[in-house]
Amino acid sequence: MDVRVETEEFAQAPDERVSREMGERRSSRSDQTSEPRRLWLWPVAILLSLPIAGYIADLVVDGVDSVGAALAGGLIVGAIVGAAEWFVLRQRVSWLWIPATIAGMAVGLVAGAALVDYGIGRGDLALMGAVTGLAVGTMQALVLARDRIPGALWWAVANPPAWALGWVVSSYVISRNIDERFAIFGASGALVFGLLTWLLLARLFRAAPEVREPAARPGA
């Protein structure tokens, strides 16, 4: 009796292992299929978060015309944009993306705005955007590298021209009120920036097929 029971349990064990492995494979395929779909939210998150962040920052600082205003505006924009971006990438990168974006935006805007003496010419805005993009892109690239995303360096390289282009595009659209000295470019520049960076992210993540579990937030 005992021998027969043990034999039946042994015979069932391989079937259970096969079923479990098939379930894991289906789950893995589902994650890999859903990831490209989720990444489509990146341009949407950029298009929504940048104008909203810029509007809130403008209400608080009333124009980036000093170190203090640039710092406050950068912190506000970095927090809103960083959170929106991380929401899209949360299965790929850790929550450190948010503080990295905040720090990069604050330092970059302070340095970039001061470098152009808070000018609002198209060239000034492009240079300010490039400096801000360098700071933000570098900080975010460190998070990508920490999470073992291949080619993270390219993120730091691509962000300065992408930010500069975003400011140039927006400068043609908001030319009438450009003297308000916004902390971030508007929807037109955000659309261009979002599409360009989305293409790069898709390429970077394609080289890193494993999808991580949603990263735990601090204190969780």
N, C-alpha and C positions, 0 to 999 in steps of 0.2 A: 504493500500500500504506500509506504513512505517513498520507496524507490520510484513508483509510478508518478507520484505527485512531484517529486524533484525533477523527474524527466520532463514532465509537462511544463514546469516552470522554466526549465532550461531551454525548452523548445520555444517558449513564448518570448524569452529575453531578446533574441535577435530581432524578432518582429517589432518589439517595443523600441529597440535602438534605431531600427530603420525608420519607424514612424517619427521618432524624435528628430532624427537627422533631416528627414524630408520637411518637417515643420520648420526647423531652423533655416533650411535653404530657402523655403518660401518666404519666411520673414526677412531674410537677407535680401532676396530679390525685390521684395516689396519696398524695403528701405532704399535700395539703390534706384528703384523706379520713381519713388516719390521725391527723392532729393532734387533731380533736375526741375521737377514741377515746383517744388518749394523755392528754388532759386529764382524762379520767375518773379517772386515777390520783391526781389532786391530793387529793381527800378521803381516799383510802386512805392516801396518804403522810402526811397530817396526822394521821389517826386512829392510825397506828402510831408515828410519830416523836415526837409530843408526850408521850404517856405514858412512852415509853422514855427520852426525854431528861430528863423530870422525875424519873423513878426514879433514873437515874444521877446526876443533879445532887444529889438528896437523899442518896444514899449518900456523896457526896464532901463536901458542905458541911453536911449534917445540919440543914437549915432556914435560910431566908433571914432572918437576924436581925441582920445587920451589913452594912456597906459591902463588906467583903471577901467575905462569903458571897454577897451579891447579885452582885458582879462575877464570882466564880468560877462561880456557878450560871448566870448569863447567858451566859458564854462557852461553857459546856458545852451548854446548851440551844440556843444560836444555831448552834453548829457542827453538831449532829445534825439539827436541824430545817432549817437552811439547806441542808445537803447533800441531804436527802430531797426538799425542794421543788425544788432545782435539777435533780435527776435527772429529775423530771417535765417541767420547763420547759426542759431543756437545748437543745432545738432552737429556742427562742424567745429566750432570754436568755443572757448570757455567764456565765462562772464567777464573775464579781464578785458575783453574787447571794449566794454563800456568805459571803465576808468582810463584805458589807453587812449580812447577817442577824446575823452574830456581833457586829458593832459595835453595831447597833441594839438587839439583845437585851441586851447587857451594859450599855450606857448607859441604856437604858430601864428595866431592872429596878433598877439602882442608884438612879436618880432616883425611880422610882415607889414603891419600897419605903421610901425615906427620907422621901418626901413624906407618907406615911401613918404614919410612925414605926413601920414594921414591924407594923402592925395587921392583924388577921385578921377583922375584921367584914366583912359583905357589901359595905357601901359602900366600905370600905378596899380590898378586893380589886378591886372594879370600877374605882376610881380608879387603882390601881396598874396594872391591865390596860390602861386607856386610855392612860396615860403610856407604858407599854412598847410598846403598839401604835402610838402616834404615832412613836416612835423607829424601830421596825422598819419600819413602813409607809413612812416618809419615806426611809430608806436604800434600801429595795427599789424605791421609786418612782423614785429617781435612776437605778438600773440599768435600769428599764423605759424611762425617757426616753432614756438613752444608747443603748439598742437600738431607739429610734424606735417604741415602742409608743404609739399615740395614747391620750390620756386617762390617762396615767400618774399625773397629779395625783389622780385619783379613788381610786387605790390608797392613797395617803397619807391621804386623807380618810376612807375606809371602814374602815381598820384599827383606829383607836382604839375605836369602838363595838363592832366585832366582837370585839376582845380583851376588852373590858369584859364583853360578853355571855357570852363563854366562861367567864370567871371566875364570873359570877353563876350560870350553869347548874351548873358544877362545885361551887360552894359548897353547893348543895342535896344533892348526891350524896355528897360527902366531908365532910359536916358533923361527923362524929364525930372525924375526925383532921385537921381543918383547922388545928389548932394546930401541926402539923408544919411549916407555912410553906413550902410547895412553891414551886419557882421558876417553874412553869408549870401551867396548869390541866390537868385529867385528860381521860379519854376522852370523857365526856359533853359537856364544853365543846368538845373538839377536833372532835367530830362536827358540832356547830352551826357552829363557826368554819370548818371545812373546807367545808361546803356553801355558806355565805354567800360566802366568798371565791372558791370555784369558780365561782359564778354571775357574779361580777364579772370574773374572769379570762376566762371564755368570751366575755363582751361585749367586753372590751378586745382580745382576740386576733382576734375576728371583724372588727374594724376594721383589722387588720394581717394580711392573708391570706398574705403571703410567709413561708415557713418557712426559717429559716436553717440552715446546717450546724451540727452539734454544736460548741459553742464549745470551743476548745483550752484545756486546763488550764495553769496557770502552769508555765513551763519546758518545755512541749511544743514 
